[in-house]
Amino acid sequence: MDFYQTDLSQLHDDLVNKKISASELTKETFDHIKANEDQVKAFITLNEDEAMKRAEEIDNAGIAADQLVAGVPLAVKDNILTKGLKTTAASKMLENFNPVYDATVVEKLKKAGYINVGKTNLDEFAMGSSTENSAFFTTHNPWDLTRVPGGSSGGSAAAVAAGDVLGALGTDTGGSIRMPASFNGVVGMKPTYGRVSRWGIIAFGSSFDQVGWLTRTVKDNAYLTSLIAGTDEHDTTSSLEDVPNWAANLNENTSVKGLKIAVPQEYYEDLNDDVKKVVKAALDHLVSLGATVDEVSLTHTKYGVPAYYILASSEASSNLQRYDGIRYGFRAPDAKNLEEVYVKTRSEGFGDEVKRRIMLGTFSLSAGFYDAYFNKAAKVRRLIAQDFDKVFENYDVIIGATGATTAFKIGAEIDDPKTMYMNDVLTVPVNMAGLPAMSVPAGFSEKTGMPVGLQIIGKRFDEQTIYNTGYVFEQTTDFHKKAPQLGGQN
């Protein structure tokens, strides 16, 4: 099965009309994954036996016309709980953790009849921008195996880019869906904070985390997001807003004529020239289709990264207290007393980046430093949100590059945390403000040949305008049809 030659709607029609069975499709999917996996390393755990069993059950039961994902193989990021299937968060701390319940998003997918082919790699506890912080191995970018796939949802993005699946779940705390989408030339949506339940997601920064999809196309993303969105009694931060059928509004009549686009001058300041050229061409294309573009200012953008890493690390420090060697997960085998259980377990179980963020967060929350750091960062967060609100009084969307660069070489930045953190300068403000944003393929760098992503930011709960804009851009260009060349790629 070549997922670059189909989409969710076509695949569904083929399954309903029995041009292919769920069992055949699932087997072909695993054959494709295995052909690529030695090179890409997108998956921590494959779910082949259970997936084949589930496919057979679906074939026997039949697929109804309104069951769009029934029998369709999809992947799940390995910080999302899956009952009976190992969930590690790419950490030694949870290396053998087997959840006893499903995350709400997984429950919804199961009811819809999806087939989970496996759990994708990530930076440990979703802390990183390159997937090099996984405790197990580094995922490689399918476009260039010497480069990173981005992070933390790098495994999910690489699986989609390699043509293994049509879609993979990710999580986005500061750009962890959108940056890998940009680096891998796929679509990645971070919905409005609260749009999708966080129940069953291994927490990093609870006021930032949001579940979303990495997909081949915008329309597939719209449909799959509507499938997992909605209020959840288990998650008090989940929204009561109605969930529209975003995909139904994406058709030949969808237009950007009259769309008012704001381009923040701050989003151009640190762009590499090759990325800037692609983004400018993308904006010119949208203007040619009837949109208008004006330059604006988001004054507090430059404070986003330092404020984010104080706030998110503080939340991580609190969330990761539970991994103490007592209740579940890894326990240091040679601890001689209770204090050593705590200290050795956390020292040996967590990787360097996780420990770095725990220390930063604990420091920021400590007596004498709370007002100087955490409280000031919280005020900056409010100012960033107000910047967005002011621009959205006059504009429909904000557009710029997803990342300042294309995917960098494996090992190039891993020893420089400051440089690594600054990769998120264009994505973290969206999480600070709780806004929806999507990265779509915008072209390729003339310098590196790697994909460049266009970030489309919308008003709270206005995912529809983002999807409309991305869909029109996608349908009038052909960047999403280009595929990396890998062994096993048809």
C-alpha positions in Angstrom: 0.0 0.0 0.0 1.4 3.4 -1.1 -0.2 5.9 1.2 1.2 8.7 -1.0 -1.3 7.7 -3.7 -4.5 7.7 -1.5 -6.3 9.4 1.3 -8.7 8.5 4.1 -11.8 8.9 2.0 -10.4 6.8 -0.9 -9.1 4.1 1.4 -12.5 3.9 3.1 -14.3 3.5 -0.2 -11.9 0.7 -1.1 -12.6 -1.1 2.2 -16.4 -0.7 1.9 -16.4 -1.9 -1.7 -14.0 -4.7 -0.8 -11.3 -3.7 -3.2 -9.1 -4.5 -0.2 -9.8 -6.0 3.1 -8.7 -4.6 6.5 -6.5 -7.7 6.9 -4.8 -7.2 3.6 -4.4 -3.5 4.3 -2.9 -4.1 7.7 -0.5 -6.8 6.5 0.7 -4.5 3.7 1.1 -1.7 6.2 3.4 -3.9 8.4 5.3 -5.0 5.4 6.0 -1.4 4.5 6.9 -0.5 8.0 9.4 -3.3 8.3 11.0 -2.4 5.0 11.7 1.1 6.3 12.1 0.7 10.0 15.8 -0.2 10.1 16.5 3.1 8.4 13.8 5.4 9.9 13.3 3.9 13.4 9.9 5.5 13.9 8.4 2.9 16.2 9.3 1.9 19.8 6.7 -0.9 19.8 4.8 -2.6 16.9 1.4 -4.1 17.6 1.3 -6.6 14.8 -0.5 -9.6 16.4 -3.2 -7.6 18.0 -3.6 -5.4 14.9 -4.0 -8.4 12.6 -6.6 -9.9 15.0 -8.5 -6.7 15.1 -8.4 -6.4 11.3 -9.9 -9.9 10.9 -12.7 -8.9 13.4 -13.5 -5.8 11.3 -13.6 -7.8 8.1 -16.0 -10.3 9.6 -18.3 -7.6 11.0 -18.2 -5.4 7.8 -17.6 -1.7 7.5 -20.5 0.7 7.4 -20.5 3.7 5.0 -20.2 6.2 7.9 -17.2 4.4 9.6 -14.5 6.4 7.9 -11.5 5.0 10.0 -12.8 1.5 10.5 -10.0 -0.9 9.4 -7.6 1.9 8.8 -4.1 1.5 10.2 -2.9 4.5 12.3 -0.1 5.0 14.8 0.0 6.5 18.4 2.8 8.5 20.0 4.2 6.5 22.9 3.2 9.0 25.7 -0.5 8.2 25.1 -1.8 5.4 27.2 -2.9 2.2 25.3 -4.4 -0.5 27.5 -2.5 -3.8 27.2 0.2 -2.2 24.9 3.4 -1.0 26.4 3.6 2.8 26.9 7.1 4.0 27.7 7.3 7.8 27.0 10.7 6.8 25.5 12.1 6.6 29.0 13.9 4.0 31.0 11.6 5.0 33.9 8.6 3.5 32.1 10.5 0.9 29.9 8.1 -1.9 30.8 5.0 0.0 31.8 1.8 -1.6 30.6 -1.3 0.6 31.1 -4.5 -0.7 32.5 -6.7 1.8 30.7 -6.8 3.7 27.4 -6.4 7.5 27.0 -9.7 9.1 26.0 -8.5 9.8 22.4 -7.6 6.1 22.1 -11.1 5.0 23.4 -12.7 7.2 20.7 -10.5 5.7 18.0 -11.3 2.2 19.1 -15.0 3.0 18.9 -14.5 4.3 15.4 -12.8 1.0 14.4 -9.2 2.1 13.9 -6.3 -0.3 13.9 -3.3 0.7 16.1 -0.2 -0.5 14.3 2.2 0.6 17.1 3.7 3.3 19.4 6.0 5.9 17.9 9.3 7.2 19.2 9.6 10.6 20.9 12.0 12.7 23.0 11.8 11.3 26.6 8.6 12.5 28.3 8.1 14.7 25.2 11.0 16.9 26.3 13.0 17.8 23.2 13.0 19.1 19.6 14.8 16.4 17.7 13.8 12.9 19.1 17.5 12.5 20.0 16.5 12.5 23.7 14.7 9.1 23.5 16.2 6.6 25.9 16.1 3.9 23.2 17.3 5.3 19.9 17.1 8.3 17.6 14.5 8.5 14.8 15.8 9.5 11.4 14.2 11.9 8.9 13.0 10.0 5.9 14.0 12.8 3.6 17.6 12.6 4.7 18.6 9.8 7.1 21.4 11.9 8.5 19.0 14.5 9.8 16.6 14.7 12.8 12.8 14.4 12.3 12.2 17.1 14.9 10.5 16.6 18.2 9.1 15.6 20.4 6.6 13.8 18.0 9.4 12.9 15.6 8.5 9.2 15.4 4.9 10.0 14.4 6.0 12.6 11.8 8.6 10.2 10.4 6.1 7.4 10.2 3.7 9.5 8.1 6.5 11.0 5.9 7.8 7.5 5.2 4.4 6.4 4.0 3.9 3.9 6.8 0.5 5.3 7.9 -1.9 8.0 6.8 -1.9 9.5 10.3 -0.3 9.3 13.7 -1.2 10.9 17.0 1.2 13.3 18.5 1.3 15.8 21.4 2.2 19.4 21.3 3.5 21.3 24.3 5.6 23.9 22.6 5.6 22.9 19.0 6.1 19.1 19.2 3.6 18.4 16.5 4.2 21.4 14.2 8.0 21.3 14.2 8.2 17.6 13.2 5.5 18.3 10.6 7.7 21.1 9.1 10.9 19.0 9.2 9.2 16.0 7.5 7.0 17.7 5.0 3.6 16.6 6.5 0.6 18.3 8.0 0.5 18.8 11.8 -2.3 20.4 13.8 -2.2 21.6 17.4 -5.9 22.2 18.3 -7.1 24.9 20.7 -6.1 24.1 24.3 -9.0 22.1 25.7 -10.4 21.1 22.3 -9.1 17.5 22.8 -9.0 15.6 26.2 -5.6 15.1 27.9 -6.9 12.2 29.9 -4.5 9.3 29.6 -1.6 11.5 28.2 1.6 11.2 30.2 1.9 14.8 31.4 4.7 17.2 30.6 3.3 20.7 31.0 -0.4 20.4 31.9 -1.4 23.9 30.9 0.4 23.6 27.5 -0.1 19.9 26.4 -2.5 19.2 23.6 -3.1 16.1 21.5 -3.3 16.4 17.7 -2.6 14.6 14.4 0.2 14.4 11.9 -1.2 13.4 8.6 -0.5 13.3 4.8 -3.3 15.8 3.9 -5.2 18.6 5.5 -8.6 17.0 5.0 -7.5 13.8 6.7 -6.3 15.9 9.6 -9.5 17.8 9.8 -11.6 14.6 9.9 -9.3 12.8 12.4 -9.2 15.8 14.7 -13.0 16.0 14.8 -13.0 12.3 15.8 -11.0 12.8 18.9 -12.2 16.3 19.9 -14.9 17.1 22.5 -15.5 17.4 26.2 -14.5 14.7 28.5 -15.7 14.2 32.1 -12.3 12.9 33.0 -10.6 16.1 32.0 -11.9 19.3 33.6 -9.8 21.4 31.2 -11.6 20.0 28.2 -13.8 22.4 26.4 -17.6 22.4 26.2 -17.5 23.9 22.7 -19.3 22.0 20.0 -17.1 20.1 17.6 -17.8 21.1 13.9 -17.4 18.7 11.0 -14.3 20.6 9.7 -13.6 18.2 6.9 -17.1 18.6 5.4 -16.4 22.2 4.6 -13.3 21.4 2.6 -14.3 21.1 -1.0 -14.0 22.7 -4.4 -15.9 25.8 -3.1 -13.4 26.4 -0.3 -11.7 29.7 -0.9 -9.2 32.2 0.7 -10.7 35.2 -1.2 -10.9 38.1 1.2 -8.9 36.2 3.9 -7.0 38.7 6.0 -3.5 37.4 6.8 -1.2 39.0 9.4 2.5 38.3 9.1 4.4 39.2 12.3 7.7 41.0 11.6 9.2 39.1 14.5 8.6 35.9 12.7 11.0 37.0 9.9 13.9 38.2 12.1 15.8 34.9 12.7 14.8 32.9 9.6 17.4 31.3 7.4 17.4 32.9 4.0 16.3 29.6 2.3 13.3 29.3 4.7 12.4 32.9 4.2 12.3 32.5 0.5 9.9 29.6 0.7 7.6 31.4 3.1 7.5 34.5 1.0 6.6 32.5 -2.1 3.8 30.8 -0.1 2.4 34.1 1.0 2.6 35.5 -2.5 0.6 32.4 -3.7 -2.1 33.0 -1.1 -2.3 36.6 -2.3 -2.7 35.4 -5.9 -5.7 33.4 -4.7 -7.4 36.5 -3.2 -6.1 36.8 0.3 -4.6 40.1 1.7 -1.3 40.2 3.7 -0.2 42.9 6.1 2.8 43.1 8.4 2.0 43.3 12.1 4.0 43.1 15.4 3.7 40.6 18.2 5.9 42.6 20.6 6.5 40.0 23.2 7.5 37.1 20.9 11.2 37.4 21.9 10.3 36.6 25.5 8.3 33.5 24.6 11.1 30.9 24.8 12.6 31.9 28.2 9.1 32.3 29.7 7.9 29.0 28.3 10.9 27.0 29.6 10.4 28.4 33.1 6.6 27.7 33.1 6.7 24.3 31.3 9.7 23.1 33.3 8.0 24.1 36.5 4.9 22.0 35.6 7.2 19.2 34.5 8.9 19.3 37.9 5.6 18.8 39.6 4.2 16.2 37.1 7.3 14.0 37.3 7.4 13.7 41.1 5.3 10.6 40.8 8.2 8.7 39.3 9.9 7.8 42.5 10.6 4.1 42.4 7.8 3.3 44.8 4.5 3.2 42.9 5.3 2.0 39.4 8.0 2.1 36.8 11.8 1.7 37.2 13.4 1.2 40.6 17.1 1.3 41.1 18.2 -2.3 41.9 21.0 -1.5 44.3 19.3 1.1 46.6 19.9 0.3 50.3 17.4 2.6 51.9 14.4 4.8 51.1 16.5 7.9 50.3 18.6 5.9 47.9 15.4 4.5 46.3 14.3 8.0 45.4 17.7 9.5 44.5 19.1 6.5 42.5 15.8 5.7 40.8 15.4 9.3 39.5 19.1 9.6 38.7 19.3 6.4 36.7 15.7 6.4 35.3 15.6 9.9 33.8 17.8 11.1 30.9 19.9 14.3 30.9 17.3 16.5 29.3 14.5 15.5 31.7 16.7 16.0 34.7 17.7 19.4 33.3 14.1 20.5 33.1 13.2 19.1 36.5 16.1 21.1 38.0 15.1 24.3 36.1 11.5 23.9 37.2 12.3 23.1 40.8 14.6 26.1 41.0 11.9 28.4 39.5 9.3 27.3 42.0 11.6 27.4 45.0 11.3 29.9 47.9 13.0 33.2 47.0 12.9 32.6 43.3 9.2 32.1 42.6 8.5 35.8 42.2 11.7 36.5 40.3 11.1 33.7 37.7 7.8 31.8 37.7 5.6 34.8 38.5 7.3 37.0 35.9 7.0 34.3 33.3 3.3 33.9 34.0 2.9 37.6 33.4 4.8 37.4 30.1 2.4 34.6 29.1 -0.5 36.9 29.6 1.2 39.6 27.5 1.8 37.2 24.7 -1.8 36.1 24.7 -2.9 39.8 24.6 -0.6 40.4 21.6 -2.4 37.7 19.7 -5.9 39.0 20.8 -5.1 42.4 19.5 -4.0 41.2 16.1 -7.0 38.9 15.8 -9.3 41.9 16.2 -8.5 42.8 12.6 -7.2 39.6 11.0 -8.4 36.1 10.3 -5.1 34.2 10.6 -1.5 34.8 11.4 1.0 33.1 9.1 4.8 32.6 9.1 7.4 29.9 9.1 7.0 27.0 11.5 10.7 26.8 12.1 13.6 29.1 11.4 15.6 26.4 9.8 15.1 23.0 8.1 15.9 19.8 9.8 19.4 19.8 11.2 22.0 17.0 11.2 21.7 14.4 13.9 24.2 15.3 16.7 24.6 18.9 15.6 22.7 20.6 18.5 22.2 17.9 21.1 25.0 19.2 23.3 23.8 22.8 23.1 20.5 23.1 25.0 20.2 26.8 24.5 20.4 26.5 20.7 18.0 23.6 20.8 15.5 25.5 22.9 15.6 28.5 20.5 14.4 26.2 17.7 10.9 26.6 19.3 10.9 30.4 19.1 8.1 30.4 16.4 5.9 27.7 17.9 5.9 28.2 21.7 3.9 31.5 21.7 0.9 29.6 20.3 1.0 27.2 23.3 1.4 30.1 25.7 -1.8 31.6 24.3 -3.7 28.3 24.0 -4.4 28.9 20.3 -4.8 26.5 17.4 -2.1 26.3 14.8 -1.2 24.0 11.9 2.0 23.4 9.9 1.5 22.6 6.2 4.2 21.7 3.6 5.2 25.0 1.9 8.1 23.8 -0.3 11.7 22.8 -0.1 14.9 24.6 0.8 17.2 25.3 -2.2 20.1 25.0 0.2 19.4 21.7 1.9 16.6 20.1 -0.2 14.6 19.6 3.0 10.9 20.4 3.5 9.8 23.8 4.9 6.6 24.2 6.9 4.1 27.1 6.8 2.5 27.8 10.2 -1.1 29.0 10.1 -2.3 30.3 13.5 -6.0 30.9 14.2 -8.3 32.3 16.8 -9.4 30.1 19.7 -11.7 27.4 18.6 -11.5 28.6 14.9 -9.8 25.5 13.6 -12.1 25.8 10.5 -10.4 28.9 9.1 -7.0 27.3 9.6 -8.1 24.1 7.8 -9.7 26.2 5.0 -6.5 28.1 4.5 -4.3 25.1 4.6 -6.6 23.1 2.3 -6.7 25.8 -0.4 -2.9 26.1 -0.3 -2.4 22.4 -0.4 -4.9 21.9 -3.3 -3.3 24.6 -5.4 0.3 23.3 -4.9 1.8 19.9 -5.1 4.3 19.8 -2.2 2.2 17.3 -0.2 2.5 14.8 -3.1 6.2 14.6 -3.0 7.6 11.6 -1.2 11.1 10.7 0.2 12.8 7.8 -1.4 13.4 4.9 1.0 13.8 1.2 0.6 10.4 -0.3 0.7 8.8 2.9 -0.7 6.6 2.1 -3.7 
